[in-house]
Each structure stands twice: as C-alpha cells, then as structure tokens.
Amino acid sequence: MNANVLGVINLIHESDELESLTASRCLATVPFGARYRLIDFALSSMVNSGITNVAVFAHTKYRSLMDHLGSGKDWDLHHRQSGLFVLPPVTGDISEVSRGDLFHFYQHRDYFTRSPFEYVVITRSHMVCNIDFGPAIAEHRASGADITVICKRQLEPPDGKARMVEIGKDGRITAIQDHYGRLRSDVVSMEMYVMRKDLLLELVDTSLAQGQDHLVRHAIMSRIGRLDIRAYLFDGYLGVINTLAGYYRNSMELLRPDVWRSLFFEPGPIYTKVKDEPPARYAEGAMTSNSLIANGCVIEGTVVNSILFRGVQIGKGAVVRNSIVMQNGLVGEGSVLERAILDKDVTIEPGRELRGAVQSPFLAVKRKVI
Amino acid sequence: MSRKRMIAMLLAGGEGKRLGVLTKDLAKPAVHFGGKYRIIDFALSNCAHSGIDTVGVLTQYQPLVLNTYLGIGSPWGLDRRDGGMAILPPYMKSKGGMWYKGTANAIYQNMGFIDRFDPEYVLIISGDHIYKMDYDLMLAEHEARGADATIACVEVDWKEAGRFGIMHVNDDGQIVAFTEKPKTPTSNLASMGVYIFSWPVLQRYLIRDESNRLSGNDFGKDIIPAMLQDDVRLQAYRFGGYWKDVGTLESLWEANMDLLAGEPPLDLHDSRWRIYSVNPNRPAHYSAPGAEIAGSLVNEGCVVEGSVRRSVLFYGVQTGAGSHVEASVVMPNVKIGRDVQICRAIIGEGAVIADGVSIGSPHGGVTVIGSDEFVAADHALMEVKQP
C-alpha cells in the first residue's frame, strides 16, 4: 500500500458554475449520484489506494463539508494510524481568504512538515472518478519525474471546464492550458498531481517569494521547461463537474449500467456518510425504468430516466422524467417533472408541471415549495 | 462508574433450529430481515431509542457472523465510555465452565457483569423478535405499579398461542397464572419475552434457581413460576404495537410480507424510530428499462431487470431480464438469472439461481434456498426441505 503518501484534497478556489446548487455549499459537497457528495470520489479513491492521511483544504462555505466529513469515520480515516484533517483558511485578514492556494498551503505547512511521508497526491473534488493512485505513484517513482499529472485522453471535450494538456513524444508534458485556451489536444488534466513533499514545499516557498500564489497556474505551468512534468493516463470513467450542464450530463451518464458499475465499484467502493434509511418502498402501481433510486424513497408514481436521492417521495400519478431529485424531495400527486433538478427538501405540490430544456434543466433551490 | 438505572441483557444465543438452512452457519438474531436489517437490529434500536446505553449481548451458537456484525455497537450508538455494548459468551472458570444451560442460567453466569453497573432494574430481551417498543414507558409502569417484575405481553392468534408463554392477569394487571408453551392454551395473552426485573429480586431468584438441580434454568419455565408461587409482585404490561416472533420460516416470511402492506403495521420509514443497522455502503439501486417493481422493498446495490412484485430485495441482489419474483424474500447478493420464476420463497444470502429456473409455487408452504447455494435448471434435486 502507499503508506508513504499524503493526500490533499484542495478545495481552494474551485471553479463552480452550478448556480443555486453551490449557493450555500462548496462544490465538494454538491450531492451527486443518488447518495454521494462530489468529494466522496476523491476521498474514497485515496482511501482505497492505501492513503491513510488526508487533508481537505476547505475554503469557503464549508459548513456542509464539516457536517458531511465528520470524524472521517465513514471513510475509515479515524484511527490511530490514520487521519482526516479538515483545514479551513488560517488568516488574520479577511482579504487573505481570496489569495491563491499556495498561500493557504503555506499557512498549513505544519501539516506537511509534521508528517513523515515522502510523497503527496493533490486532487480537487470536481473530477469525479474511481481511481487507484497506486499505479500512478509507482509510475511517478519509476519515471523519475518531478511532477506527475494524472490525465485522461478523451475524444469529446468534457462537459465541465477542464485544462487541456499536450504531451510530447518523450511522455513529458509540453503545455498546460486553462479551459479557455486554444490548445488542440484530446488530453484533459484531472487536476491530480503526484510529487515529492519537499518539492511541493519548495514550490510553495519560491513561488510565494516571487509574488505568485497559484499552484497550477504559477508553480507548475511556469516551470514546464525546467521541471520534468509527466502525464499518467487514467482510462476509467471521468466526469468533470463544475458547470450545471456538466452536472446534469454526467448525472444522466450514471444511468448507463457500465458507467454505474465502473464508477461505483471499480477498483473499489465509494464511501459516503451513512444514513439509516430503510430500503426504497414501491407501492402497488409504481413504475420505474432506467433509474437510480436510493434508500428511504417511497414511490407511488412513475420514475423514468431519473435519479432519486435518499428519502424522496413520489406521489400517486406523478411522473418524473430525465430529472434529479435530491434528498427528501417530495413530488406531489399527479405532478409532472421533466428535465428538472430539485435541490434538497424541495416540495412540488400536487398537480404541478415543471419542464426544463436539455441545455438548461429546471433548477429548484433548496427547501423551495412549488 | 456511575450507577445505571436500567441496563439491558439481550439473549442472542438462539440456535434457531426451526429456521433450517438459514441458520446453518448463523445465529438466529443475525438472520437477515426487512431488506436491510438483521433480526437483532430491532431489539438494539429499541434500546437506543429507549435511552438504554448499556447492553450485554449473550451469545452462544455460531457467534462469528453475529459478533462481527455487532462490533463495538457503534451503529446503534452503543460505543460508550461508560457501559455500551458488551458481548458475553459462555466461558471457562477455574472450577470449570459451561454452556448457557437456559435463559436464566445465561443471566446467572453474567451476574458479575450486571453488578459492575449496580443497576436498579434489569431489562431482559431477546434478539429474535420484530417490534418497535419504548422500554422506558414499560419501566415507568413497572415503577408506578411498584412491581418486582413486569412482563410485556400481546394477544396472539389462538392457534399460535402454544408457541409462547401464556398468562392470565387480574383486573389490576397482576399476573395470576403463567404457563410456558401450553399444549392447550387457556388464554391468548402471550409473553413477548421482554421482562423488567428489580435487580435485587431477580438476583435472589437466579441464585436460588441455580441451586435447584431439577430446574431447566429458564425464565418462562422456572423463574417466573417460582416468583408466582411466592408473593413477588408480577405485573403484565400490555403492548399495543406490532410484534412478531420470527422463529419459524413461515413466520419469518410472513413478517417480511407484513412490511409490504399499504399501511404496514411496522413502519420502517418512521423517522422518529429508525431501525439502526450496519449500513453496507452500496450505490443506489438501478431499475433497468423493462423492469417492473411494485408493492416491494428494494435496497441499495440492487440491479433489477425483471419484474418484482410484493417482495423484499436485500442489498446487492441482481435479477435478470424476463425473471419474475413474487411474494418472496431475496437476501443479500443473490444473483437471479434470466427467465427465472420465484414465488413464495426465501432465497438465502449469496445464492445463485441459474437462467430459466422455477422456485416455489403460489400455494402451499414457503420454499427456502440456503445461503450460497447454486440452483441449476434441474434444481428439483437440490431443493431444501423445510424441517
């Protein structure tokens, strides 16, 4: 196992355009896949890869993050030999909260210096995948690279925003561009970086000393020629979820059994905060097709091509199509939902009709009554 | 350690002979129930909701799965600094040790455990009943009536009465007669096997019972009748809710089917009285195009391609296209192939049912397939007879 690796889930300045879904929560805790939060994928991947010390660099709107992660028990990160560290910004001045991630890494350098581990894996929360970091770390060691960037080659551009990467013939990365760049490449950066801990600390110090405070934009991209930066190509399912369109499209992808199976089971299970919900209950006259349904749901109506989170109730004669209903949603009798996303605790009164479009699904804010 | 008002002793050693192949390698309290739970979850959740933070779990037969499942009691909030859950198997002493001879002997052998907490009252419950009950209300009545012992009771079907401890009570609710498993019951008021004793009184009777070589060392057969002979105040506590002893295959199947009623007599969705359980952590279940699910409970991790009617699917069950599952209980991780017909059956954990197999019939008894069994198309030879 990779006991020599420290995990960091970096939530500082995560870009998000999920409208009201991220109005009161950070991107990391956006509900996804009927019972998970986005951060569960990065966290479970680390744990399943044998990484037993994980720091989550929280940034803003982190109440739901603290609530979700708790002691780390649900990810088995609460033992004497392991640990979950949720590290919110340390600052005396409110304006410093908006500084780049290197500044925040610097403020938490004790976390790095205290631990005996040699390597770090840094990820974000919006790259939804189920990955074994073991081979990536092994390749990083074998290649002698300074930094290994985990990437995915895909023909279609991702639904969310992602950096494109260009890989030279020798396997070294020759260019990294932001999502608005003009780089013609079929390689997407998964924003996962493997490097030695001392290199990271050096990058933090030298970059900050030069007035630069962004890990990727400054510390890594400006050193492409000087450092040996290589790509490790991941070939599993990847969902880039930092726009509403990306969220919706990738949610619907989960209804493909092959995606469901590979994202949730391979190479390991995805853990999340447990809830004591009973099994989903189907009444006589219920109908479902091509849907993901979590525990605690009560279905009396029809659910097609949809995702129901825990504790959702669908009343008699109600029809839910191509929609996502989050925790404790209530769709009243005879209501019709088509391409809708209901945030947690939304109530749709009986007899309502709500329809969205493919590119812009109807979005209901948390606790709204319609 | 501070004195505890009431602690619980949970009898979980049941061999469960009448559950046949389901308890071949499993203690009865660990048998799966209700799509997600194990039978013992109900008693433990009741303790949690009744404010009882100290529970001794007495185990004996096939304890591996049960002990692993219980762990340190955290799913039920029983991982406490003072008290919490303790698993109490029989053990050897310098003068020899022995298996638990009977329910009363099991408590007798653990008097040391109880005395550590110096409780005023001891609640005796067992791990093989399905019910939701606030033991604190029962304790309030025990105290209000000044009882030495209180036995919870329900009215059962007359034809079932012979399976239980049957009592007669007077107008004050005082128990005047008690017969364990009578051949010809004269009342249908049955003991639920839920007792509250004032600890000093119980301790006296346990010691006396142990010295009686003729005793079966059993609560129903020995302790309660002995108390009745003396002037110990025995009170009946009438329980109004749903209660089911799931000691037989038929009753286990029925109790599962009871959960599927339009207004189930035992509501698992009641958020004020959640049944806690070890959560197996599976993704939401997937119902494929062409799946039909109605009148059923379906747990996480299932993939449903066929039709499922009036059935209970535990986690990780797969049903292939063209298959029909009706009026059945399908335990965790069962794989059902294509074009399979299952009716009025209990399918044990991890069983594999090959394509085209037909199990059970709409009439007659409940068919049971044991855990991890493989049922091939010529399964008639392999079907398990009910004991």
Contacts between the chains, C-beta under 8 A, distances in Angstrom:
chain1	res1	chain2	res2	distance
A	33	B	283	6.9
A	33	B	284	7.3
A	34	B	283	6.9
A	34	B	284	3.4
A	35	B	283	7.0
A	35	B	284	5.5
A	35	B	300	7.4
A	255	B	286	7.8
A	257	B	286	6.6
A	257	B	288	7.2
A	257	B	303	7.2
A	260	B	283	6.8
A	260	B	286	5.8
A	264	B	282	7.9
A	264	B	283	4.0
A	265	B	283	7.8
A	269	B	281	6.0
A	269	B	282	7.6
A	270	B	283	7.2
A	271	B	281	5.9
A	272	B	281	7.4
A	274	B	279	4.1
A	274	B	281	7.0
A	275	B	279	7.4
A	276	B	274	4.6
A	276	B	275	7.2
A	276	B	276	5.3
A	276	B	277	6.7
A	276	B	279	7.1
A	278	B	34	7.5
A	278	B	35	7.2
A	278	B	36	6.3
A	278	B	268	3.7
A	278	B	269	5.6
A	278	B	274	8.0
A	278	B	275	7.2
A	278	B	297	7.4
A	279	B	34	7.5
A	279	B	35	3.7
A	279	B	36	5.2
A	279	B	268	7.6
A	279	B	297	4.3
A	279	B	298	5.7
A	279	B	299	4.0
A	279	B	300	7.6
A	279	B	312	7.6
A	279	B	313	7.5
A	279	B	314	7.9
A	280	B	285	6.8
A	280	B	297	7.0
A	280	B	298	5.1
A	280	B	299	7.5
A	281	B	268	7.9
A	281	B	269	6.7
A	281	B	296	7.6
A	281	B	297	5.6
A	282	B	293	4.7
A	282	B	294	5.5
A	282	B	295	6.4
A	282	B	296	4.9
A	282	B	297	7.7
A	282	B	298	6.7
A	283	B	262	7.3
A	283	B	294	7.1
A	283	B	295	6.7
A	284	B	262	7.5
A	284	B	294	5.3
A	284	B	295	4.7
A	285	B	294	6.5
A	286	B	293	6.5
A	286	B	294	5.3
A	287	B	292	7.5
A	287	B	294	7.9
A	288	B	287	4.3
A	288	B	291	6.5
A	288	B	293	6.0
A	289	B	287	6.5
A	289	B	288	7.4
A	289	B	289	5.0
A	289	B	290	7.0
A	289	B	291	6.4
A	290	B	287	7.2
A	290	B	288	6.5
A	290	B	289	4.7
A	291	B	286	7.4
A	291	B	287	5.3
A	292	B	283	7.4
A	292	B	284	4.4
A	292	B	285	7.3
A	292	B	286	5.7
A	293	B	284	5.5
A	293	B	285	5.6
A	293	B	286	8.0
A	293	B	287	6.6
A	293	B	298	7.4
A	294	B	284	4.0
A	294	B	285	7.9
A	294	B	300	6.6
A	295	B	36	7.4
A	295	B	284	7.7
A	295	B	299	6.5
A	295	B	300	5.3
A	296	B	269	7.0
A	298	B	269	6.5
A	303	B	287	8.0
A	307	B	284	7.4
A	308	B	284	7.4
A	309	B	284	7.9
